[in-house]
């Protein structure tokens, strides 16, 4: 089932998410729905706060970047209660976007490498290292469960210049091909 994606301005996107356990209600169904929602919106990652749930869960599928970087052909993963243990390597800029902030893309600087601990969909503990675009996608989604958006990582002057567009998104004044929930959209009478 496709879930509505929460738009910029909703408080859930600024909240540090809570850990869950393996008994979280309908976890498998939620994960399946998040992948379906992400694919329908042509995304490469989706965090639970983006569908209105303040929990430490995100899904990624970086296979659309397979032509740009080796090793991403089947890069589809579920991250539950993740903790970034280390971010290293040279920082590099990449033009990022976000399903919760449609029609805005900005260069964001992130570390090239990371080590992360997390539980997979079977609640098996994993400790892995990622680099390049895989690391970037994970860092972007990890930010979501930490209450951060990619716009929090751009130059403050640039963010000020985007204020009007960001406010318009909060009010629903944006066209998207997927279902969204807008925090400041006026109810139609």
C-alpha positions, 0 to 999 in steps of 0.5 A: 500500500502506498503511504502519503509522504509527509511534506516539509514543515510537519513537526515529525520531520524535526523530531529525533525518532525512537527505537523500536523492537522486533514486536513493533506492530505490523513491521513487515507490512510497514517495510513493504509499504515503505518500499512500495511508496518509495518506488512509486515516488521514484526515490532511492530512500525513505525514512519512517518520519517521512510517512509520519512515524517517529521511529528509527527505520529507513529503507534504501535502494540505490540501484538507480545509481548502479551505472554511476558506481560499481556495487549498487546494482542490487543495493536494497536494504532495511535499517532499523535502529541504526547508529552511525559509528564513524564518518570518515574520508574526504567530504564531497558535494552532491546534488540531493533532493528529498521526497518530503521537499519536492522540486528543491535540489541542493548541493550537500557536503557529506563524508565519503565513508561511514561505518554503521550498526543496525538491525535488518528486517529479520532483526539481525544485528549488522555492522557494515562499512559503506562508501560513495553513493551508498554512504550518501544515501544512508547518511541522508536517510539517517538524518531523517531519523535524527530530525534533520533535513538536507536543507539543514546542511546547506548554506544559511543564506541559500536556505533563506533564499529558498524560504518562499519555496519551502513555505509553498511546499508546506501549504501544498502549493507543489505538484507531485506524482505521489500522495503527500500530506501537507502540514499547512494546507487549508482544508477545502470546505 
